[in-house]
Amino acid sequence: METPGDKTCSTEADEIITPDEYLKRQLDQEAEAVDALPGAFTECTFNLGPLNQPIYVCLTCKADASVKEKGPAGICYSCSISCHADHELLELFNKRDSICECGTKKFPTNAP
């Protein structure tokens, strides 16, 4: 039977890595997070142009009747938590080359 002090007993928590390996892992995780959720959570991603980003649809805000392109507008993660936090949202999926439509003509000027 192995004991916690036995050198043959090993878990991931016991893994020994160098400071350089630790730093590389952290930088890799940061890069992965930036790919998954681009931009700062405090500002809309609209000004960053087309991005691979998660898209949300706000069911509370309806498209303006004067807009030719009907249907729900896609919003970025930042807007989902800052502008639409108390609204009914649906998380769709990550979409390539998407631009946040929060604040565009797809939303009425008197949105809640």
Biopython code that builds the backbone (N, CA, C, O; Angstrom):
import numpy as np
from Bio.PDB.StructureBuilder import StructureBuilder

atoms = [
    (1, "MET", "N", (0.837, -1.177, 0.000)),
    (1, "MET", "CA", (0.000, 0.000, 0.000)),
    (1, "MET", "C", (0.882, 1.241, 0.000)),
    (1, "MET", "O", (1.837, 1.342, 0.771)),
    (2, "GLU", "N", (0.543, 2.194, -0.889)),
    (2, "GLU", "CA", (1.334, 3.420, -0.990)),
    (2, "GLU", "C", (0.908, 4.416, 0.072)),
    (2, "GLU", "O", (-0.261, 4.484, 0.452)),
    (3, "THR", "N", (1.858, 5.172, 0.534)),
    (3, "THR", "CA", (1.578, 6.219, 1.512)),
    (3, "THR", "C", (1.840, 7.560, 0.856)),
    (3, "THR", "O", (2.563, 7.624, -0.138)),
    (4, "PRO", "N", (1.269, 8.635, 1.388)),
    (4, "PRO", "CA", (1.481, 9.948, 0.785)),
    (4, "PRO", "C", (2.957, 10.320, 0.645)),
    (4, "PRO", "O", (3.311, 11.073, -0.263)),
    (5, "GLY", "N", (3.802, 9.822, 1.499)),
    (5, "GLY", "CA", (5.223, 10.145, 1.416)),
    (5, "GLY", "C", (5.980, 9.266, 0.438)),
    (5, "GLY", "O", (7.146, 9.539, 0.151)),
    (6, "ASP", "N", (5.362, 8.233, -0.077)),
    (6, "ASP", "CA", (5.998, 7.299, -1.012)),
    (6, "ASP", "C", (6.272, 8.013, -2.338)),
    (6, "ASP", "O", (5.373, 8.648, -2.889)),
    (7, "LYS", "N", (7.495, 7.921, -2.856)),
    (7, "LYS", "CA", (7.882, 8.614, -4.077)),
    (7, "LYS", "C", (7.175, 8.078, -5.309)),
    (7, "LYS", "O", (7.143, 8.760, -6.332)),
    (8, "THR", "N", (6.607, 6.879, -5.247)),
    (8, "THR", "CA", (5.889, 6.345, -6.402)),
    (8, "THR", "C", (4.460, 6.872, -6.477)),
    (8, "THR", "O", (3.805, 6.730, -7.509)),
    (9, "CYS", "N", (3.975, 7.470, -5.412)),
    (9, "CYS", "CA", (2.636, 8.047, -5.376)),
    (9, "CYS", "C", (2.727, 9.470, -5.929)),
    (9, "CYS", "O", (3.444, 10.304, -5.377)),
    (10, "SER", "N", (2.000, 9.751, -7.020)),
    (10, "SER", "CA", (2.093, 11.060, -7.637)),
    (10, "SER", "C", (0.722, 11.503, -8.131)),
    (10, "SER", "O", (-0.059, 10.693, -8.629)),
    (11, "THR", "N", (0.442, 12.771, -7.991)),
    (11, "THR", "CA", (-0.778, 13.371, -8.529)),
    (11, "THR", "C", (-0.380, 14.586, -9.338)),
    (11, "THR", "O", (0.773, 15.016, -9.299)),
    (12, "GLU", "N", (-1.344, 15.149, -10.082)),
    (12, "GLU", "CA", (-1.034, 16.351, -10.852)),
    (12, "GLU", "C", (-0.591, 17.489, -9.949)),
    (12, "GLU", "O", (0.269, 18.281, -10.333)),
    (13, "ALA", "N", (-1.163, 17.582, -8.760)),
    (13, "ALA", "CA", (-0.807, 18.646, -7.832)),
    (13, "ALA", "C", (0.653, 18.541, -7.401)),
    (13, "ALA", "O", (1.264, 19.542, -7.029)),
    (14, "ASP", "N", (1.217, 17.323, -7.450)),
    (14, "ASP", "CA", (2.606, 17.116, -7.050)),
    (14, "ASP", "C", (3.592, 17.409, -8.180)),
    (14, "ASP", "O", (4.804, 17.355, -7.975)),
    (15, "GLU", "N", (3.080, 17.717, -9.365)),
    (15, "GLU", "CA", (3.962, 17.952, -10.510)),
    (15, "GLU", "C", (4.892, 19.132, -10.227)),
    (15, "GLU", "O", (4.456, 20.177, -9.745)),
    (16, "ILE", "N", (6.153, 18.952, -10.528)),
    (16, "ILE", "CA", (7.144, 20.000, -10.312)),
    (16, "ILE", "C", (7.474, 20.616, -11.670)),
    (16, "ILE", "O", (7.856, 19.923, -12.613)),
    (17, "ILE", "N", (7.315, 21.943, -11.740)),
    (17, "ILE", "CA", (7.644, 22.649, -12.977)),
    (17, "ILE", "C", (8.553, 23.820, -12.648)),
    (17, "ILE", "O", (8.582, 24.310, -11.519)),
    (18, "THR", "N", (9.280, 24.251, -13.639)),
    (18, "THR", "CA", (10.186, 25.387, -13.449)),
    (18, "THR", "C", (9.384, 26.683, -13.572)),
    (18, "THR", "O", (8.274, 26.678, -14.104)),
    (19, "PRO", "N", (9.941, 27.786, -13.085)),
    (19, "PRO", "CA", (9.253, 29.079, -13.245)),
    (19, "PRO", "C", (8.999, 29.414, -14.724)),
    (19, "PRO", "O", (7.962, 29.986, -15.060)),
    (20, "ASP", "N", (9.935, 29.062, -15.593)),
    (20, "ASP", "CA", (9.753, 29.322, -17.027)),
    (20, "ASP", "C", (8.574, 28.523, -17.584)),
    (20, "ASP", "O", (7.800, 29.043, -18.387)),
    (21, "GLU", "N", (8.432, 27.269, -17.166)),
    (21, "GLU", "CA", (7.311, 26.442, -17.613)),
    (21, "GLU", "C", (5.984, 27.010, -17.098)),
    (21, "GLU", "O", (4.985, 27.041, -17.816)),
    (22, "TYR", "N", (5.999, 27.454, -15.849)),
    (22, "TYR", "CA", (4.794, 28.045, -15.267)),
    (22, "TYR", "C", (4.379, 29.293, -16.045)),
    (22, "TYR", "O", (3.205, 29.453, -16.376)),
    (23, "LEU", "N", (5.329, 30.170, -16.337)),
    (23, "LEU", "CA", (5.056, 31.402, -17.072)),
    (23, "LEU", "C", (4.525, 31.088, -18.473)),
    (23, "LEU", "O", (3.591, 31.739, -18.940)),
    (24, "LYS", "N", (5.109, 30.107, -19.138)),
    (24, "LYS", "CA", (4.646, 29.729, -20.477)),
    (24, "LYS", "C", (3.211, 29.227, -20.424)),
    (24, "LYS", "O", (2.403, 29.572, -21.286)),
    (25, "ARG", "N", (2.886, 28.414, -19.420)),
    (25, "ARG", "CA", (1.510, 27.918, -19.270)),
    (25, "ARG", "C", (0.535, 29.064, -19.060)),
    (25, "ARG", "O", (-0.549, 29.080, -19.645)),
    (26, "GLN", "N", (0.919, 30.023, -18.226)),
    (26, "GLN", "CA", (0.056, 31.170, -17.967)),
    (26, "GLN", "C", (-0.172, 31.981, -19.236)),
    (26, "GLN", "O", (-1.301, 32.378, -19.521)),
    (27, "LEU", "N", (0.890, 32.231, -20.001)),
    (27, "LEU", "CA", (0.765, 32.989, -21.239)),
    (27, "LEU", "C", (-0.088, 32.240, -22.265)),
    (27, "LEU", "O", (-0.860, 32.858, -22.999)),
    (28, "ASP", "N", (0.046, 30.925, -22.316)),
    (28, "ASP", "CA", (-0.781, 30.112, -23.212)),
    (28, "ASP", "C", (-2.259, 30.214, -22.828)),
    (28, "ASP", "O", (-3.126, 30.319, -23.695)),
    (29, "GLN", "N", (-2.538, 30.184, -21.523)),
    (29, "GLN", "CA", (-3.924, 30.300, -21.065)),
    (29, "GLN", "C", (-4.500, 31.682, -21.359)),
    (29, "GLN", "O", (-5.672, 31.803, -21.714)),
    (30, "GLU", "N", (-3.681, 32.723, -21.214)),
    (30, "GLU", "CA", (-4.136, 34.076, -21.527)),
    (30, "GLU", "C", (-4.455, 34.199, -23.012)),
    (30, "GLU", "O", (-5.467, 34.794, -23.382)),
    (31, "ALA", "N", (-3.605, 33.645, -23.860)),
    (31, "ALA", "CA", (-3.841, 33.689, -25.310)),
    (31, "ALA", "C", (-5.127, 32.949, -25.666)),
    (31, "ALA", "O", (-5.891, 33.397, -26.521)),
    (32, "GLU", "N", (-5.360, 31.829, -25.017)),
    (32, "GLU", "CA", (-6.581, 31.053, -25.256)),
    (32, "GLU", "C", (-7.811, 31.857, -24.826)),
    (32, "GLU", "O", (-8.833, 31.834, -25.512)),
    (33, "ALA", "N", (-7.722, 32.558, -23.711)),
    (33, "ALA", "CA", (-8.839, 33.368, -23.228)),
    (33, "ALA", "C", (-9.127, 34.528, -24.169)),
    (33, "ALA", "O", (-10.290, 34.850, -24.408)),
    (34, "VAL", "N", (-8.090, 35.160, -24.705)),
    (34, "VAL", "CA", (-8.274, 36.266, -25.647)),
    (34, "VAL", "C", (-8.963, 35.767, -26.913)),
    (34, "VAL", "O", (-9.809, 36.465, -27.473)),
    (35, "ASP", "N", (-8.610, 34.572, -27.366)),
    (35, "ASP", "CA", (-9.265, 33.999, -28.544)),
    (35, "ASP", "C", (-10.737, 33.724, -28.259)),
    (35, "ASP", "O", (-11.587, 33.951, -29.119)),
    (36, "ALA", "N", (-11.039, 33.243, -27.072)),
    (36, "ALA", "CA", (-12.414, 32.887, -26.726)),
    (36, "ALA", "C", (-13.284, 34.117, -26.488)),
    (36, "ALA", "O", (-14.433, 34.155, -26.929)),
    (37, "LEU", "N", (-12.755, 35.114, -25.801)),
    (37, "LEU", "CA", (-13.505, 36.330, -25.484)),
    (37, "LEU", "C", (-12.657, 37.562, -25.800)),
    (37, "LEU", "O", (-12.008, 38.109, -24.908)),
    (38, "PRO", "N", (-12.657, 38.004, -27.063)),
    (38, "PRO", "CA", (-11.816, 39.142, -27.456)),
    (38, "PRO", "C", (-12.306, 40.459, -26.854)),
    (38, "PRO", "O", (-13.484, 40.600, -26.526)),
    (39, "GLY", "N", (-11.411, 41.399, -26.714)),
    (39, "GLY", "CA", (-11.752, 42.716, -26.207)),
    (39, "GLY", "C", (-11.860, 42.757, -24.699)),
    (39, "GLY", "O", (-11.792, 41.732, -24.022)),
    (40, "ALA", "N", (-12.029, 43.953, -24.193)),
    (40, "ALA", "CA", (-12.214, 44.141, -22.756)),
    (40, "ALA", "C", (-13.692, 43.978, -22.442)),
    (40, "ALA", "O", (-14.542, 44.340, -23.257)),
    (41, "PHE", "N", (-14.007, 43.442, -21.278)),
    (41, "PHE", "CA", (-15.400, 43.235, -20.918)),
    (41, "PHE", "C", (-16.100, 44.549, -20.602)),
    (41, "PHE", "O", (-17.319, 44.569, -20.431)),
    (42, "THR", "N", (-15.365, 45.627, -20.523)),
    (42, "THR", "CA", (-15.951, 46.911, -20.186)),
    (42, "THR", "C", (-16.315, 47.730, -21.414)),
    (42, "THR", "O", (-16.951, 48.776, -21.288)),
    (43, "GLU", "N", (-15.925, 47.272, -22.599)),
    (43, "GLU", "CA", (-16.273, 48.031, -23.805)),
    (43, "GLU", "C", (-16.702, 47.100, -24.930)),
    (43, "GLU", "O", (-16.236, 45.966, -25.045)),
    (44, "CYS", "N", (-17.590, 47.610, -25.739)),
    (44, "CYS", "CA", (-18.133, 46.871, -26.873)),
    (44, "CYS", "C", (-17.027, 46.541, -27.867)),
    (44, "CYS", "O", (-16.080, 47.310, -28.030)),
    (45, "THR", "N", (-17.151, 45.404, -28.526)),
    (45, "THR", "CA", (-16.138, 44.984, -29.513)),
    (45, "THR", "C", (-16.387, 45.566, -30.900)),
    (45, "THR", "O", (-15.637, 45.266, -31.829)),
    (46, "PHE", "N", (-17.428, 46.394, -31.066)),
    (46, "PHE", "CA", (-17.776, 46.945, -32.380)),
    (46, "PHE", "C", (-16.582, 47.610, -33.061)),
    (46, "PHE", "O", (-16.338, 47.383, -34.246)),
    (47, "ASN", "N", (-15.842, 48.428, -32.320)),
    (47, "ASN", "CA", (-14.710, 49.169, -32.901)),
    (47, "ASN", "C", (-13.517, 48.287, -33.253)),
    (47, "ASN", "O", (-12.595, 48.741, -33.931)),
    (48, "LEU", "N", (-13.523, 47.038, -32.804)),
    (48, "LEU", "CA", (-12.435, 46.116, -33.134)),
    (48, "LEU", "C", (-12.639, 45.453, -34.498)),
    (48, "LEU", "O", (-11.756, 44.750, -34.990)),
    (49, "GLY", "N", (-13.809, 45.681, -35.107)),
    (49, "GLY", "CA", (-14.102, 45.090, -36.410)),
    (49, "GLY", "C", (-14.531, 43.635, -36.287)),
    (49, "GLY", "O", (-14.820, 43.157, -35.190)),
    (50, "PRO", "N", (-14.572, 42.932, -37.416)),
    (50, "PRO", "CA", (-15.003, 41.527, -37.400)),
    (50, "PRO", "C", (-14.076, 40.653, -36.552)),
    (50, "PRO", "O", (-12.857, 40.685, -36.719)),
    (51, "LEU", "N", (-14.665, 39.875, -35.642)),
    (51, "LEU", "CA", (-13.902, 39.023, -34.730)),
    (51, "LEU", "C", (-14.545, 37.647, -34.627)),
    (51, "LEU", "O", (-15.722, 37.471, -34.942)),
    (52, "ASN", "N", (-13.760, 36.680, -34.185)),
    (52, "ASN", "CA", (-14.292, 35.387, -33.764)),
    (52, "ASN", "C", (-14.677, 35.578, -32.306)),
    (52, "ASN", "O", (-13.810, 35.693, -31.440)),
    (53, "GLN", "N", (-15.990, 35.614, -32.031)),
    (53, "GLN", "CA", (-16.446, 35.917, -30.682)),
    (53, "GLN", "C", (-17.785, 35.254, -30.388)),
    (53, "GLN", "O", (-18.530, 34.922, -31.309)),
    (54, "PRO", "N", (-18.095, 35.059, -29.095)),
    (54, "PRO", "CA", (-19.407, 34.526, -28.741)),
    (54, "PRO", "C", (-20.474, 35.569, -29.057)),
    (54, "PRO", "O", (-20.267, 36.764, -28.849)),
    (55, "ILE", "N", (-21.605, 35.111, -29.554)),
    (55, "ILE", "CA", (-22.695, 36.007, -29.929)),
    (55, "ILE", "C", (-23.925, 35.714, -29.065)),
    (55, "ILE", "O", (-24.251, 34.560, -28.789)),
    (56, "TYR", "N", (-24.580, 36.766, -28.657)),
    (56, "TYR", "CA", (-25.791, 36.693, -27.857)),
    (56, "TYR", "C", (-26.903, 37.422, -28.601)),
    (56, "TYR", "O", (-26.636, 38.332, -29.386)),
    (57, "VAL", "N", (-28.144, 37.026, -28.358)),
    (57, "VAL", "CA", (-29.307, 37.694, -28.917)),
    (57, "VAL", "C", (-30.138, 38.202, -27.754)),
    (57, "VAL", "O", (-30.425, 37.459, -26.816)),
    (58, "CYS", "N", (-30.523, 39.471, -27.815)),
    (58, "CYS", "CA", (-31.362, 40.057, -26.772)),
    (58, "CYS", "C", (-32.822, 39.922, -27.199)),
    (58, "CYS", "O", (-33.244, 40.492, -28.205)),
    (59, "LEU", "N", (-33.581, 39.162, -26.418)),
    (59, "LEU", "CA", (-34.996, 38.972, -26.711)),
    (59, "LEU", "C", (-35.841, 40.132, -26.186)),
    (59, "LEU", "O", (-36.991, 40.296, -26.591)),
    (60, "THR", "N", (-35.276, 40.929, -25.292)),
    (60, "THR", "CA", (-35.985, 42.077, -24.738)),
    (60, "THR", "C", (-36.031, 43.222, -25.737)),
    (60, "THR", "O", (-37.066, 43.871, -25.890)),
    (61, "CYS", "N", (-34.921, 43.476, -26.418)),
    (61, "CYS", "CA", (-34.842, 44.546, -27.411)),
    (61, "CYS", "C", (-35.352, 44.011, -28.748)),
    (61, "CYS", "O", (-34.915, 42.956, -29.208)),
    (62, "LYS", "N", (-36.251, 44.724, -29.349)),
    (62, "LYS", "CA", (-36.801, 44.329, -30.645)),
    (62, "LYS", "C", (-36.181, 45.212, -31.728)),
    (62, "LYS", "O", (-35.836, 46.367, -31.479)),
    (63, "ALA", "N", (-36.047, 44.654, -32.931)),
    (63, "ALA", "CA", (-35.504, 45.429, -34.054)),
    (63, "ALA", "C", (-36.459, 46.565, -34.401)),
    (63, "ALA", "O", (-37.677, 46.408, -34.326)),
    (64, "ASP", "N", (-35.903, 47.695, -34.777)),
    (64, "ASP", "CA", (-36.675, 48.853, -35.184)),
    (64, "ASP", "C", (-37.455, 48.501, -36.449)),
    (64, "ASP", "O", (-36.907, 47.863, -37.349)),
    (65, "ALA", "N", (-38.712, 48.903, -36.533)),
    (65, "ALA", "CA", (-39.570, 48.574, -37.673)),
    (65, "ALA", "C", (-39.054, 49.182, -38.977)),
    (65, "ALA", "O", (-39.374, 48.669, -40.050)),
    (66, "SER", "N", (-38.269, 50.255, -38.920)),
    (66, "SER", "CA", (-37.764, 50.900, -40.129)),
    (66, "SER", "C", (-36.538, 50.205, -40.710)),
    (66, "SER", "O", (-36.105, 50.536, -41.813)),
    (67, "VAL", "N", (-35.981, 49.252, -39.985)),
    (67, "VAL", "CA", (-34.784, 48.555, -40.454)),
    (67, "VAL", "C", (-35.179, 47.501, -41.479)),
    (67, "VAL", "O", (-36.067, 46.685, -41.232)),
    (68, "LYS", "N", (-34.514, 47.521, -42.632)),
    (68, "LYS", "CA", (-34.832, 46.575, -43.704)),
    (68, "LYS", "C", (-34.491, 45.146, -43.312)),
    (68, "LYS", "O", (-35.262, 44.226, -43.585)),
    (69, "GLU", "N", (-33.341, 44.953, -42.673)),
    (69, "GLU", "CA", (-32.898, 43.619, -42.274)),
    (69, "GLU", "C", (-33.580, 43.251, -40.965)),
    (69, "GLU", "O", (-33.185, 43.718, -39.897)),
    (70, "LYS", "N", (-34.596, 42.419, -41.053)),
    (70, "LYS", "CA", (-35.352, 42.025, -39.868)),
    (70, "LYS", "C", (-34.639, 40.900, -39.127)),
    (70, "LYS", "O", (-33.678, 40.316, -39.626)),
    (71, "GLY", "N", (-35.117, 40.617, -37.960)),
    (71, "GLY", "CA", (-34.543, 39.528, -37.181)),
    (71, "GLY", "C", (-33.747, 40.047, -36.013)),
    (71, "GLY", "O", (-33.496, 41.247, -35.902)),
    (72, "PRO", "N", (-33.347, 39.142, -35.140)),
    (72, "PRO", "CA", (-32.622, 39.557, -33.938)),
    (72, "PRO", "C", (-31.217, 40.058, -34.266)),
    (72, "PRO", "O", (-30.598, 39.638, -35.244)),
    (73, "ALA", "N", (-30.743, 40.954, -33.431)),
    (73, "ALA", "CA", (-29.404, 41.493, -33.590)),
    (73, "ALA", "C", (-28.452, 40.737, -32.676)),
    (73, "ALA", "O", (-28.800, 40.400, -31.545)),
    (74, "GLY", "N", (-27.255, 40.476, -33.171)),
    (74, "GLY", "CA", (-26.233, 39.803, -32.383)),
    (74, "GLY", "C", (-25.422, 40.802, -31.591)),
    (74, "GLY", "O", (-25.009, 41.836, -32.117)),
    (75, "ILE", "N", (-25.192, 40.494, -30.328)),
    (75, "ILE", "CA", (-24.401, 41.388, -29.488)),
    (75, "ILE", "C", (-23.212, 40.629, -28.905)),
    (75, "ILE", "O", (-23.236, 39.404, -28.785)),
    (76, "CYS", "N", (-22.176, 41.381, -28.546)),
    (76, "CYS", "CA", (-20.960, 40.789, -27.988)),
    (76, "CYS", "C", (-21.140, 40.493, -26.498)),
    (76, "CYS", "O", (-22.124, 40.902, -25.882)),
    (77, "TYR", "N", (-20.176, 39.779, -25.940)),
    (77, "TYR", "CA", (-20.214, 39.421, -24.519)),
    (77, "TYR", "C", (-20.221, 40.668, -23.642)),
    (77, "TYR", "O", (-20.959, 40.729, -22.658)),
    (78, "SER", "N", (-19.405, 41.663, -23.991)),
    (78, "SER", "CA", (-19.329, 42.881, -23.176)),
    (78, "SER", "C", (-20.683, 43.563, -23.078)),
    (78, "SER", "O", (-21.096, 43.978, -21.996)),
    (79, "CYS", "N", (-21.373, 43.680, -24.203)),
    (79, "CYS", "CA", (-22.693, 44.314, -24.187)),
    (79, "CYS", "C", (-23.715, 43.451, -23.460)),
    (79, "CYS", "O", (-24.646, 43.965, -22.841)),
    (80, "SER", "N", (-23.535, 42.132, -23.541)),
    (80, "SER", "CA", (-24.483, 41.250, -22.852)),
    (80, "SER", "C", (-24.435, 41.452, -21.346)),
    (80, "SER", "O", (-25.446, 41.261, -20.669)),
    (81, "ILE", "N", (-23.276, 41.835, -20.804)),
    (81, "ILE", "CA", (-23.177, 42.036, -19.352)),
    (81, "ILE", "C", (-23.243, 43.499, -18.944)),
    (81, "ILE", "O", (-23.494, 43.792, -17.775)),
    (82, "SER", "N", (-23.024, 44.433, -19.877)),
    (82, "SER", "CA", (-23.065, 45.840, -19.477)),
    (82, "SER", "C", (-24.354, 46.530, -19.921)),
    (82, "SER", "O", (-24.997, 47.194, -19.108)),
    (83, "CYS", "N", (-24.741, 46.393, -21.167)),
    (83, "CYS", "CA", (-25.936, 47.084, -21.684)),
    (83, "CYS", "C", (-27.222, 46.273, -21.513)),
    (83, "CYS", "O", (-28.301, 46.846, -21.360)),
    (84, "HIS", "N", (-27.111, 44.946, -21.538)),
    (84, "HIS", "CA", (-28.292, 44.088, -21.558)),
    (84, "HIS", "C", (-28.346, 43.133, -20.361)),
    (84, "HIS", "O", (-28.957, 42.068, -20.443)),
    (85, "ALA", "N", (-27.715, 43.512, -19.266)),
    (85, "ALA", "CA", (-27.598, 42.619, -18.107)),
    (85, "ALA", "C", (-28.951, 42.191, -17.540)),
    (85, "ALA", "O", (-29.100, 41.054, -17.091)),
    (86, "ASP", "N", (-29.924, 43.078, -17.554)),
    (86, "ASP", "CA", (-31.227, 42.739, -16.978)),
    (86, "ASP", "C", (-32.246, 42.328, -18.043)),
    (86, "ASP", "O", (-33.447, 42.290, -17.773)),
    (87, "HIS", "N", (-31.770, 42.020, -19.249)),
    (87, "HIS", "CA", (-32.638, 41.610, -20.352)),
    (87, "HIS", "C", (-32.632, 40.091, -20.503)),
    (87, "HIS", "O", (-31.795, 39.399, -19.923)),
    (88, "GLU", "N", (-33.579, 39.589, -21.289)),
    (88, "GLU", "CA", (-33.619, 38.161, -21.578)),
    (88, "GLU", "C", (-32.709, 37.893, -22.771)),
    (88, "GLU", "O", (-32.964, 38.377, -23.874)),
    (89, "LEU", "N", (-31.640, 37.115, -22.544)),
    (89, "LEU", "CA", (-30.629, 36.853, -23.576)),
    (89, "LEU", "C", (-30.555, 35.376, -23.918)),
    (89, "LEU", "O", (-30.855, 34.508, -23.099)),
    (90, "LEU", "N", (-30.149, 35.121, -25.143)),
    (90, "LEU", "CA", (-29.827, 33.764, -25.584)),
    (90, "LEU", "C", (-28.379, 33.768, -26.038)),
    (90, "LEU", "O", (-27.978, 34.607, -26.844)),
    (91, "GLU", "N", (-27.595, 32.831, -25.521)),
    (91, "GLU", "CA", (-26.225, 32.679, -26.012)),
    (91, "GLU", "C", (-26.291, 31.749, -27.207)),
    (91, "GLU", "O", (-26.768, 30.620, -27.095)),
    (92, "LEU", "N", (-25.813, 32.219, -28.348)),
    (92, "LEU", "CA", (-25.889, 31.411, -29.555)),
    (92, "LEU", "C", (-24.673, 30.510, -29.684)),
    (92, "LEU", "O", (-24.755, 29.319, -29.384)),
    (93, "PHE", "N", (-23.557, 31.051, -30.120)),
    (93, "PHE", "CA", (-22.358, 30.276, -30.404)),
    (93, "PHE", "C", (-21.231, 31.240, -30.726)),
    (93, "PHE", "O", (-21.457, 32.444, -30.853)),
    (94, "ASN", "N", (-20.021, 30.719, -30.859)),
    (94, "ASN", "CA", (-18.916, 31.533, -31.364)),
    (94, "ASN", "C", (-19.108, 31.678, -32.856)),
    (94, "ASN", "O", (-19.374, 30.697, -33.552)),
    (95, "LYS", "N", (-18.977, 32.874, -33.343)),
    (95, "LYS", "CA", (-19.166, 33.126, -34.765)),
    (95, "LYS", "C", (-17.939, 33.858, -35.298)),
    (95, "LYS", "O", (-17.435, 34.795, -34.680)),
    (96, "ARG", "N", (-17.477, 33.411, -36.451)),
    (96, "ARG", "CA", (-16.329, 34.068, -37.080)),
    (96, "ARG", "C", (-16.768, 35.348, -37.775)),
    (96, "ARG", "O", (-17.893, 35.453, -38.264)),
    (97, "ASP", "N", (-15.874, 36.304, -37.808)),
    (97, "ASP", "CA", (-16.091, 37.573, -38.510)),
    (97, "ASP", "C", (-17.402, 38.255, -38.127)),
    (97, "ASP", "O", (-18.108, 38.772, -38.993)),
    (98, "SER", "N", (-17.729, 38.260, -36.843)),
    (98, "SER", "CA", (-18.960, 38.897, -36.385)),
    (98, "SER", "C", (-18.656, 40.257, -35.765)),
    (98, "SER", "O", (-17.592, 40.483, -35.189)),
    (99, "ILE", "N", (-19.621, 41.142, -35.904)),
    (99, "ILE", "CA", (-19.519, 42.495, -35.355)),
    (99, "ILE", "C", (-20.713, 42.717, -34.447)),
    (99, "ILE", "O", (-21.840, 42.378, -34.807)),
    (100, "CYS", "N", (-20.480, 43.278, -33.285)),
    (100, "CYS", "CA", (-21.556, 43.560, -32.342)),
    (100, "CYS", "C", (-22.525, 44.570, -32.961)),
    (100, "CYS", "O", (-22.102, 45.558, -33.561)),
    (101, "GLU", "N", (-23.833, 44.311, -32.809)),
    (101, "GLU", "CA", (-24.850, 45.197, -33.371)),
    (101, "GLU", "C", (-25.560, 46.024, -32.304)),
    (101, "GLU", "O", (-26.544, 46.703, -32.596)),
    (102, "CYS", "N", (-25.071, 45.970, -31.083)),
    (102, "CYS", "CA", (-25.649, 46.771, -30.003)),
    (102, "CYS", "C", (-25.399, 48.247, -30.321)),
    (102, "CYS", "O", (-24.272, 48.647, -30.614)),
    (103, "GLY", "N", (-26.449, 49.037, -30.260)),
    (103, "GLY", "CA", (-26.300, 50.471, -30.527)),
    (103, "GLY", "C", (-26.402, 50.824, -31.998)),
    (103, "GLY", "O", (-26.296, 51.996, -32.358)),
    (104, "THR", "N", (-26.607, 49.822, -32.865)),
    (104, "THR", "CA", (-26.768, 50.104, -34.290)),
    (104, "THR", "C", (-28.247, 50.312, -34.600)),
    (104, "THR", "O", (-29.082, 50.297, -33.696)),
    (105, "LYS", "N", (-28.567, 50.504, -35.870)),
    (105, "LYS", "CA", (-29.956, 50.726, -36.279)),
    (105, "LYS", "C", (-30.845, 49.511, -36.071)),
    (105, "LYS", "O", (-32.067, 49.620, -36.165)),
    (106, "LYS", "N", (-30.251, 48.353, -35.789)),
    (106, "LYS", "CA", (-31.068, 47.166, -35.545)),
    (106, "LYS", "C", (-31.821, 47.261, -34.227)),
    (106, "LYS", "O", (-32.793, 46.536, -34.020)),
    (107, "PHE", "N", (-31.388, 48.145, -33.331)),
    (107, "PHE", "CA", (-32.056, 48.332, -32.050)),
    (107, "PHE", "C", (-32.807, 49.668, -32.069)),
    (107, "PHE", "O", (-32.316, 50.646, -32.633)),
    (108, "PRO", "N", (-33.977, 49.711, -31.463)),
    (108, "PRO", "CA", (-34.698, 50.988, -31.396)),
    (108, "PRO", "C", (-33.962, 51.967, -30.489)),
    (108, "PRO", "O", (-33.219, 51.566, -29.593)),
    (109, "THR", "N", (-34.176, 53.235, -30.732)),
    (109, "THR", "CA", (-33.491, 54.260, -29.928)),
    (109, "THR", "C", (-34.016, 54.285, -28.512)),
    (109, "THR", "O", (-33.338, 54.778, -27.609)),
    (110, "ASN", "N", (-35.221, 53.757, -28.298)),
    (110, "ASN", "CA", (-35.798, 53.767, -26.940)),
    (110, "ASN", "C", (-35.751, 52.386, -26.312)),
    (110, "ASN", "O", (-36.656, 52.012, -25.566)),
    (111, "ALA", "N", (-34.695, 51.618, -26.609)),
    (111, "ALA", "CA", (-34.578, 50.274, -26.034)),
    (111, "ALA", "C", (-34.544, 50.357, -24.524)),
    (111, "ALA", "O", (-33.991, 51.306, -23.968)),
    (112, "PRO", "N", (-35.136, 49.359, -23.839)),
    (112, "PRO", "CA", (-35.154, 49.390, -22.367)),
    (112, "PRO", "C", (-33.776, 49.296, -21.769)),
    (112, "PRO", "O", (-33.631, 49.310, -20.547)),
]
sb = StructureBuilder()
sb.init_structure("model")
sb.init_model(0)
sb.init_chain("A")
sb.init_seg("    ")
for serial, (resi, resn, name, xyz) in enumerate(atoms, 1):
    if name == "N":
        sb.init_residue(resn, " ", resi, " ")
    sb.init_atom(name, np.array(xyz, "f"), 0.0, 1.0, " ", f" {name:<3s}", serial, name[0])
structure = sb.get_structure()
